[in-house]
Amino acid sequence: MRYHGRLLATLAVCAGQASCSYVQSLSSNAQGVLNESMSWMDGFYDTDAGYLYSLDASAALRHDTRSSAWYAIGLLARNEGDDVANAEKILTAIVDGQYKDPAEQWYVALTWT
């Protein structure tokens, strides 16, 4: 609940501004962790593919969906320069890469109850 209140307060502050960052609403320690993490992951981003390269050394030059999704969330939180456009590119690439054919091995039918 506390998180949602902080997020709503940030959105209220950012409303109508061309550029506003969720990071500004975090404590200085949390800002440091997020900024350091994002700076490190920026070096793994493949702009052509819209994915992060795998962070696992044994998977050199392969892309990683899970890390890319987390990176996209960080980009949206940071909201500087091309961050939003890159996050959109990542999320679009992830959705486009989903298995949509039930005959495919990794297809998973989601059911909501």
PyRosetta script that sets phi, psi and omega in degrees:
from pyrosetta import init, pose_from_sequence

init()
pose = pose_from_sequence("MRYHGRLLATLAVCAGQASCSYVQSLSSNAQGVLNESMSWMDGFYDTDAGYLYSLDASAALRHDTRSSAWYAIGLLARNEGDDVANAEKILTAIVDGQYKDPAEQWYVALTWT")
pose.set_psi(1, -40.4)
pose.set_omega(1, 178.8)
pose.set_phi(2, -61.2)
pose.set_psi(2, -40.6)
pose.set_omega(2, 179.2)
pose.set_phi(3, -60.4)
pose.set_psi(3, -45.5)
pose.set_omega(3, -177.9)
pose.set_phi(4, -63.7)
pose.set_psi(4, -37.6)
pose.set_omega(4, 177.7)
pose.set_phi(5, -63.8)
pose.set_psi(5, -41.3)
pose.set_omega(5, 179.1)
pose.set_phi(6, -66.7)
pose.set_psi(6, -41.3)
pose.set_omega(6, 179.4)
pose.set_phi(7, -63.9)
pose.set_psi(7, -44.7)
pose.set_omega(7, 179.2)
pose.set_phi(8, -64.1)
pose.set_psi(8, -38.7)
pose.set_omega(8, 178.1)
pose.set_phi(9, -64.8)
pose.set_psi(9, -39.6)
pose.set_omega(9, 178.0)
pose.set_phi(10, -64.5)
pose.set_psi(10, -44.3)
pose.set_omega(10, 179.1)
pose.set_phi(11, -62.3)
pose.set_psi(11, -37.5)
pose.set_omega(11, 178.7)
pose.set_phi(12, -65.6)
pose.set_psi(12, -41.4)
pose.set_omega(12, 178.7)
pose.set_phi(13, -66.7)
pose.set_psi(13, -38.5)
pose.set_omega(13, -176.2)
pose.set_phi(14, -80.2)
pose.set_psi(14, -14.1)
pose.set_omega(14, -176.5)
pose.set_phi(15, -58.9)
pose.set_psi(15, 128.6)
pose.set_omega(15, 177.7)
pose.set_phi(16, 83.7)
pose.set_psi(16, -3.5)
pose.set_omega(16, 178.5)
pose.set_phi(17, -95.2)
pose.set_psi(17, 142.3)
pose.set_omega(17, -179.3)
pose.set_phi(18, -66.1)
pose.set_psi(18, -37.0)
pose.set_omega(18, -179.1)
pose.set_phi(19, -141.8)
pose.set_psi(19, 125.1)
pose.set_omega(19, 179.0)
pose.set_phi(20, -148.6)
pose.set_psi(20, 143.9)
pose.set_omega(20, -174.4)
pose.set_phi(21, -118.8)
pose.set_psi(21, 133.9)
pose.set_omega(21, 173.9)
pose.set_phi(22, -62.1)
pose.set_psi(22, -28.1)
pose.set_omega(22, -177.7)
pose.set_phi(23, -57.0)
pose.set_psi(23, -34.3)
pose.set_omega(23, -178.9)
pose.set_phi(24, -60.8)
pose.set_psi(24, -23.9)
pose.set_omega(24, -177.7)
pose.set_phi(25, -87.1)
pose.set_psi(25, -6.3)
pose.set_omega(25, -177.7)
pose.set_phi(26, -86.1)
pose.set_psi(26, 161.1)
pose.set_omega(26, 174.2)
pose.set_phi(27, -64.5)
pose.set_psi(27, 162.2)
pose.set_omega(27, -177.6)
pose.set_phi(28, -62.5)
pose.set_psi(28, -35.6)
pose.set_omega(28, 177.6)
pose.set_phi(29, -66.6)
pose.set_psi(29, -44.0)
pose.set_omega(29, 178.7)
pose.set_phi(30, -65.1)
pose.set_psi(30, -38.7)
pose.set_omega(30, 176.3)
pose.set_phi(31, -60.5)
pose.set_psi(31, -42.9)
pose.set_omega(31, 179.9)
pose.set_phi(32, -61.7)
pose.set_psi(32, -44.1)
pose.set_omega(32, 179.9)
pose.set_phi(33, -64.8)
pose.set_psi(33, -46.4)
pose.set_omega(33, -178.7)
pose.set_phi(34, -64.5)
pose.set_psi(34, -45.6)
pose.set_omega(34, -178.8)
pose.set_phi(35, -64.0)
pose.set_psi(35, -41.5)
pose.set_omega(35, 178.4)
pose.set_phi(36, -65.6)
pose.set_psi(36, -42.4)
pose.set_omega(36, 178.6)
pose.set_phi(37, -63.7)
pose.set_psi(37, -45.0)
pose.set_omega(37, -179.2)
pose.set_phi(38, -66.1)
pose.set_psi(38, -40.2)
pose.set_omega(38, 178.5)
pose.set_phi(39, -60.9)
pose.set_psi(39, -40.9)
pose.set_omega(39, 179.0)
pose.set_phi(40, -67.2)
pose.set_psi(40, -44.9)
pose.set_omega(40, -178.8)
pose.set_phi(41, -70.7)
pose.set_psi(41, -26.8)
pose.set_omega(41, 177.3)
pose.set_phi(42, -53.6)
pose.set_psi(42, -33.7)
pose.set_omega(42, 179.8)
pose.set_phi(43, -71.6)
pose.set_psi(43, -16.3)
pose.set_omega(43, -179.7)
pose.set_phi(44, -99.5)
pose.set_psi(44, -2.6)
pose.set_omega(44, -174.9)
pose.set_phi(45, -78.6)
pose.set_psi(45, 128.4)
pose.set_omega(45, 175.7)
pose.set_phi(46, -100.2)
pose.set_psi(46, 102.4)
pose.set_omega(46, -175.3)
pose.set_phi(47, -65.0)
pose.set_psi(47, -31.1)
pose.set_omega(47, -179.6)
pose.set_phi(48, -67.8)
pose.set_psi(48, -41.7)
pose.set_omega(48, -176.9)
pose.set_phi(49, -88.3)
pose.set_psi(49, -23.3)
pose.set_omega(49, -175.8)
pose.set_phi(50, 73.9)
pose.set_psi(50, 32.4)
pose.set_omega(50, 178.6)
pose.set_phi(51, -138.9)
pose.set_psi(51, 160.2)
pose.set_omega(51, 167.9)
pose.set_phi(52, -84.3)
pose.set_psi(52, 143.7)
pose.set_omega(52, 168.8)
pose.set_phi(53, -67.6)
pose.set_psi(53, 151.4)
pose.set_omega(53, -179.9)
pose.set_phi(54, -56.9)
pose.set_psi(54, 138.4)
pose.set_omega(54, 178.5)
pose.set_phi(55, -83.2)
pose.set_psi(55, -4.8)
pose.set_omega(55, 179.7)
pose.set_phi(56, -88.1)
pose.set_psi(56, 122.0)
pose.set_omega(56, -176.8)
pose.set_phi(57, -60.6)
pose.set_psi(57, -27.3)
pose.set_omega(57, -178.5)
pose.set_phi(58, -77.6)
pose.set_psi(58, -7.9)
pose.set_omega(58, -179.6)
pose.set_phi(59, -116.0)
pose.set_psi(59, 48.9)
pose.set_omega(59, -175.0)
pose.set_phi(60, -54.9)
pose.set_psi(60, 133.7)
pose.set_omega(60, 176.9)
pose.set_phi(61, 61.0)
pose.set_psi(61, 21.0)
pose.set_omega(61, 170.4)
pose.set_phi(62, -100.4)
pose.set_psi(62, 153.7)
pose.set_omega(62, 179.4)
pose.set_phi(63, -94.6)
pose.set_psi(63, 151.4)
pose.set_omega(63, -177.6)
pose.set_phi(64, -123.8)
pose.set_psi(64, 120.4)
pose.set_omega(64, -176.7)
pose.set_phi(65, -69.7)
pose.set_psi(65, -47.1)
pose.set_omega(65, -176.0)
pose.set_phi(66, -61.4)
pose.set_psi(66, -48.3)
pose.set_omega(66, 178.9)
pose.set_phi(67, -62.9)
pose.set_psi(67, -37.0)
pose.set_omega(67, 178.9)
pose.set_phi(68, -63.1)
pose.set_psi(68, -40.8)
pose.set_omega(68, 179.4)
pose.set_phi(69, -63.4)
pose.set_psi(69, -44.0)
pose.set_omega(69, 178.4)
pose.set_phi(70, -65.2)
pose.set_psi(70, -38.8)
pose.set_omega(70, 178.0)
pose.set_phi(71, -62.7)
pose.set_psi(71, -40.4)
pose.set_omega(71, 178.4)
pose.set_phi(72, -60.1)
pose.set_psi(72, -41.0)
pose.set_omega(72, 178.1)
pose.set_phi(73, -63.8)
pose.set_psi(73, -42.2)
pose.set_omega(73, 177.1)
pose.set_phi(74, -62.7)
pose.set_psi(74, -39.2)
pose.set_omega(74, 177.4)
pose.set_phi(75, -61.8)
pose.set_psi(75, -42.7)
pose.set_omega(75, 179.3)
pose.set_phi(76, -65.1)
pose.set_psi(76, -36.9)
pose.set_omega(76, 178.7)
pose.set_phi(77, -68.7)
pose.set_psi(77, -41.0)
pose.set_omega(77, -178.1)
pose.set_phi(78, -71.8)
pose.set_psi(78, -45.4)
pose.set_omega(78, 174.0)
pose.set_phi(79, 51.6)
pose.set_psi(79, 55.5)
pose.set_omega(79, 176.2)
pose.set_phi(80, -124.2)
pose.set_psi(80, 144.1)
pose.set_omega(80, 175.8)
pose.set_phi(81, 54.5)
pose.set_psi(81, -122.6)
pose.set_omega(81, -178.7)
pose.set_phi(82, -91.2)
pose.set_psi(82, 15.6)
pose.set_omega(82, -174.9)
pose.set_phi(83, -55.4)
pose.set_psi(83, -47.3)
pose.set_omega(83, -176.7)
pose.set_phi(84, -66.1)
pose.set_psi(84, -42.4)
pose.set_omega(84, 178.4)
pose.set_phi(85, -63.2)
pose.set_psi(85, -40.6)
pose.set_omega(85, 178.4)
pose.set_phi(86, -67.8)
pose.set_psi(86, -38.6)
pose.set_omega(86, 177.3)
pose.set_phi(87, -63.3)
pose.set_psi(87, -42.2)
pose.set_omega(87, 178.0)
pose.set_phi(88, -62.5)
pose.set_psi(88, -41.0)
pose.set_omega(88, 179.1)
pose.set_phi(89, -63.2)
pose.set_psi(89, -42.7)
pose.set_omega(89, 179.0)
pose.set_phi(90, -63.2)
pose.set_psi(90, -50.5)
pose.set_omega(90, -177.0)
pose.set_phi(91, -64.3)
pose.set_psi(91, -36.7)
pose.set_omega(91, 175.8)
pose.set_phi(92, -64.2)
pose.set_psi(92, -43.4)
pose.set_omega(92, 179.1)
pose.set_phi(93, -62.7)
pose.set_psi(93, -39.3)
pose.set_omega(93, 179.7)
pose.set_phi(94, -65.4)
pose.set_psi(94, -46.3)
pose.set_omega(94, 179.7)
pose.set_phi(95, -64.7)
pose.set_psi(95, -42.6)
pose.set_omega(95, 179.4)
pose.set_phi(96, -63.6)
pose.set_psi(96, -27.5)
pose.set_omega(96, -178.5)
pose.set_phi(97, -84.5)
pose.set_psi(97, -2.0)
pose.set_omega(97, -180.0)
pose.set_phi(98, -66.4)
pose.set_psi(98, 145.3)
pose.set_omega(98, 173.8)
pose.set_phi(99, -75.7)
pose.set_psi(99, 121.3)
pose.set_omega(99, -176.2)
pose.set_phi(100, -110.7)
pose.set_psi(100, -7.6)
pose.set_omega(100, -177.3)
pose.set_phi(101, -100.4)
pose.set_psi(101, 118.0)
pose.set_omega(101, -179.0)
pose.set_phi(102, -57.6)
pose.set_psi(102, -19.1)
pose.set_omega(102, 179.1)
pose.set_phi(103, -78.1)
pose.set_psi(103, -15.4)
pose.set_omega(103, 179.9)
pose.set_phi(104, -72.3)
pose.set_psi(104, 146.7)
pose.set_omega(104, -176.0)
pose.set_phi(105, -59.4)
pose.set_psi(105, -40.0)
pose.set_omega(105, -173.3)
pose.set_phi(106, -96.4)
pose.set_psi(106, 8.3)
pose.set_omega(106, 177.3)
pose.set_phi(107, -65.7)
pose.set_psi(107, 134.3)
pose.set_omega(107, 177.3)
pose.set_phi(108, -129.2)
pose.set_psi(108, 122.0)
pose.set_omega(108, 176.5)
pose.set_phi(109, -83.2)
pose.set_psi(109, 122.8)
pose.set_omega(109, 178.4)
pose.set_phi(110, -91.8)
pose.set_psi(110, 133.1)
pose.set_omega(110, 175.7)
pose.set_phi(111, -123.2)
pose.set_psi(111, 139.2)
pose.set_omega(111, -179.1)
pose.set_phi(112, -108.8)
pose.set_psi(112, 129.3)
pose.set_omega(112, 178.6)
pose.set_phi(113, -117.5)
pose.dump_pdb("model.pdb")
